[in-house]
Amino acid sequence: MNINKIREDFFPITKSYKFLDTANHSPPCVPVQEAIRGYLLDWDRLDRRGDLRTLETIESWAKLVGCSPDEACYQPNTSSGLSVVAETLRLKRGDNVIINDLENPANQIPWLAQQSKGVEIRIIRGKGGFVHFDDVEKAVDDDTKVIAISQVEWMTGARHDLREFADIAHEHGGYLVVDGIQAAGAVEVDVKQDKVDFYANGAYKWLLGCSGAGFLYVKKDHAAAMDPPLWGYRAVEKHSLEKRELKPTAKKFELGEPSYLSTVGTKAAIDMMLKIGQKNIEKQVLKLSQRLYDGLSYLGSNVVSPQDKKYRAGIITFNTKNNQETANALKEAGFYLSIRAAGIRVSTDFFNTKEEVDKLLEIVQKQGV
């Protein structure tokens, strides 16, 4: 993988900024921009073919996460996908759901809302930046219907072993519901191998796509057996005023017209990453995040992300003696990153370089840890 060529051809922003903020929002990407411009020209020619292109985008995403296209559907964002799942399961009094305090609100609020139905919400407290399996295992019983967790946590960058959470959920007759927005596109994802039941994923972060596009994986058996809480025209295969027939696949969870511009742009980004290869991308992401973690540890910084590298992905979060001053110094030096409640959050993507990481460490050292 030629990083310099990738930066030159696809990410011109790297000439002006040290962009280390994919966990917040993807940077401008040439294939995405070109695809959207092309779509606008086709629209001018009355040749949008939006529905076909949306299907093609879903097919590309399905390849990325390891599922059948029939098990994937369009959603406008991660939150929508998770909310659809929460309502589709039709939880009731006596059921319980396991969430944790490290989750983004997108994977907390849909479950907390189930409390109005008498559903018990059991909250696991993260330790050392990640959710410990033993703590979840102790909380699970035969009334547990859902374990909801992120593959990679948004604050700490903790990367969870989905398979072990799936196994314990299934052992008790429950489901594993995963927020994948900080994982897919950064690390390899295989929803089949990990026995995931539902996987929601927005496009505007590590997929390098656009706001307004997202996806939901629904395991084939679940899609056939479950009906959506809301019906839209895209969910229906046959329709008349007297009778409606839902689609038999995950597409039954779609509602109305997608954001075609967003899906077209997102397909271009996913196809670019599929061509580069997820193994190559993950290798670069992890190499850079390890370099950053090691450097911060050497400097004596308070690193929030997990110490064990098997629990890490592309996000490293840390604290200095004054986070705002450090962030300001980094911004003045051309860095683009985020401050979150847990600390300064850095996202190392495959288009980043070790020189950028080293420069960041140099500035952090000057500011003091």
N, C-alpha and C positions, 0 to 999 in steps of 0.2 A: 504494500500500500504506500503510494507516494504522497505523503502528507503535503508537501509543498505544492504539488500539482493540484491536489484536491482544494487547497486554499486558494490557489490562483484561479482555477476554473469555476469553482462552485461558491466560494465564500469571500467575495471581494471586501466584505466588512473587516476581514482580518488585516487589511492594509492600514486601517485607521484605528481599530480598537483591538484590545486583547479581550475577546469575548469569552467569558467564563460564566455564563448565566443561562445555559440551556434549560436548567431546572426551573427557571422562571418563564422563559419564552424563547422559542427558537430564533436564531438570527436570520436575516435575509439570505435566501439561497437561490442561486441562479436557475436551477431546473424548475423550482417552484414558480418563480417570476415568469419564466418563459412559458410554462404551461398555462398560467392564468392569462397571459397576453394572447396566447393562441386560442384559448377558449373564447375570449372577448371578440377576436376576429371571426371565429366560427359563429358566434352569436349574431354578429353583423350580417353574416351570410345565411342566417336562419338555419344554422346547422349545429345547434347546441349539443344534442344527444346527451342531455344531462343524466337521464336515468341509466343509460348504458354505461356512461363513464363512472357513475357512482358504483354500479355493480363491479366494474373493473377495479376500482379503488378498493372495494371490500375484498376482492380476490387477492390483491397485492398484500393487504394487511393480514389476511388469513395465512398467506405463505410466511409472513414475518413471525407470527405467533404459533404456527404449527397446527392449524385446524383446517377443517373443510370450509369452503366458502358458504355452504349451507348452514354452518354453525355460527356465522358472523353476520352482523347487521350494522347498518348506519345508526349512529346516535350523534346529536350535536356536540356532546362533550362527555367527559367522564362522569360528572355529577348526574346527568340525565340517565346514563346507563346504570349506575348504581341505584338510583331511585326507582327505575323500572324494575330492577331485580327485587328490591325491598318490597314493592307492592305486589309483584307477581307471585311471590311466595305465600301471600295471604296468611301472615302470621297471626296467631290468636293468643288469648290469655292462657298462661301456663307454659308457653314457649319461651325460650331465652336465646339471646344473641350475644356473642362475644366480640367486643371491639377493644381498642386500646387507646391510651392517651397520646400516642405518637402520631396517630392518623391525621391527615388533612381533614378539615370539616366535611369535605365531599364524601368521605367514607365514615363519618360519624352521624351527621344530621339525618340521613334517610333511616338509619336504625334507631336513633333516639326518638324519632317521630312515631315509631311503633309502640312506644310506651303508652300512648293514648288508647291502644287496643288491649292493654294489659300485659304486653310482652315485657319480660324482664331483660334489662340490658346489663351485662356483666363487663366491667371495664378492667382490663389488665394494665398494670403500670409497667412501662418500659424500664429496663435497667441497662446502663452502659450504652444507651443509644439504640437498643433494639428490643424486640419482644421475645422473651425467652419461652421456648416451647414448653418447658416444665410448668410454667405458670399457667399457660393456656390449658394444658392437659388436666391440671387440677380443677380448673373451672368448668370443664366439659362434663355434661351428663346426658342422659337419654332424652332430655327435653331441649337440648341445644339444637337449634335448627340452622344456625349460621355462625361460622367464624369468618369475620370480615377483617381483612388485613391488606396492607400495601405490599407489593413485591419489593419495592424500594421506598423507604420512608422519606417524606419530603423535607423534614427538618434535619435529620441526622444522616441521611443516606444509607441507613441500615438495609441490608439486602437479606430477605428472609428465605428460608428453605420451604418453598410452598408445598412440596410433597409431604413433609411430615405433618403439616397442618391439615392437608387434605385427608390424609389417612386417619387422623384422630376424629375429624368431622364425620367422615363416612362410617367409621366404626360405631358411631352413635346415631347414625341415620340423618346426619345434617349435611350442609353444603359449605363449600369454601368459595367465598366471594372475594375477588381480588381487584384492588385499584392498581392498574398497571401503568399509570401515566409517567412515573419516574423510572420505569424499567424498559419498556419496549422501545427499541431504537438505540438504547445504550448498552444493554446486555442481551445475551441470547434468551429467548423466551420459547418455551414449549409447553403449551397448556395441556396437551395430552400426556406427556411424560410426567408432568406435575399433578395430574389428576384434578385439575381445576374445574369447578362447575360453572362459574361465571367470571368473566374477565372484562373490565371496562377500561377504555383507553382513549384519552383525548389526543389530538394530533399536533397541538401547537408547542409541545416541548421537545422531547427526544426524538419524536417522529419527524421533526423538522418541517412540519406542515403548517396548517392554518387554523386559526380559531374558527369555530363553526363546524368543524369536522371531528368526528370521533367514531368509536366502534364498540360493539359489545359482542363477546363470545358467549354463546349459550350451548352447553353440551347437548349433543343431538337428542338424547333421550329426554332431556328436560324440555327442549323446544317442542317436541312432539306431545308431551304430556301436559304442559302448562299453557294457559292462555294469558294474554297481557291484561293489565288492569284498565288500559285505555285502548280504544280501537281507532285507527286512522285508515285512510284509503290505501296506504301502502301495505297495511297488515293483511288486507283482504285479497283473496285469490279470485273469488267469484262474488258478485254482488248484484242484488236486485232490491227493490223496495220490500219484497216479501222474504228474502233469504240472503244471508251473508255467510261466506265460508272463509275461515282464516287460512292463511298459508301454513303449511306443515313444518316450515323451517324457522330458523331464528329471525327471518325477515318479518315474521308476524309481530315483532316488537318495534317495528318502525311505524311512524305516524304519517307525517306529511312530507312535502317536497324538501329535499336536502338543500344545503348551501352548495350549489354546484361549483361555484368558484373555489370554495374551500376544499371540496373533495378532489377536484382536478389538480389543484396545487399539491395536495397531500399525496396523491398517487405518484407524482413526479419525485417527491422526496423519498417515499418508501422504495420506489423502483431504483433510485440511485443507491440507497443503502443495501438493497438486495444484491445489486451488482458488485458493490464493494465487498459485501459479505459480512454477516453478523459476527462471525468468529474474529475477523480482522478488526471490526469496530470495537468489539468488547475488549480485545487484547490491548488496543491503544487507550481506550477509556480507563481500564484498570491500571495500566502501566503509569499513566499520568496521575491518577488519583493516589496511587501508592507513593509516587515520588513526592507529591504534595504532603501526604500524611507523614512520611518519613522526615521530610524537611521541617515541618511544623513541630514534630515530636523532638527533633534535635534542638530546635530553638527553645523548647520548653513551653510552647504554647498549649493552652487548654483546648484539646481537640475533643469535640463532642461525638464525632463519628466513631463507630465501634473499633476497638483495637485489633480484633481478629480480622484479618483481611478477607476471610471467607464470607464475612457479613457486610462487605463493602461493595459499592458500585461506582457511580460517577459523581457522587456528591460528597464533599468534605466540608464540615462545619466546624468552626473554631472560634475562640475568643482571645482577645488581647487585653491589655490594660485599659484601652479605650477603643472600643470597636468603631465608633463613629469617626474618630480621628484617623484610624487606620484605613477605614473605607474611603474617607475623603482623599487620603494620600494615594491610594490605589486608583481612585477615579482620576486624579490629576495626572497620573502616569498612563492613562489610557485604558485602564481595566474596567470591564463591565461585569458586575456581579451583584449579589443581593445581601442585605442584612435581614435576618429573621430573628424571631424571639430567642432562638437557641444560639445565635451568633452570626458570624460572617459566613455566608454559604457560597462555596465555589463549586462550579460544575465543570468537570474536565470532559470534553467531548472529543470525538475522533479527529476533528480538524484543529485541535489545539496542539501545542508543542511543548517540549520540555523547557525550552528557553522562556516561554511565558510563565511556566510554573516557577522556574528559578528566579525570574525577575520579581514575581509576587513575593517569594520568600525573602528576597533581598529587602524589599520595602517593609515587610512585616518586621524583619530584624531591626531595621532603622527606627521604626515606630516604637519598638519595645513590646515584649510579650507579657 
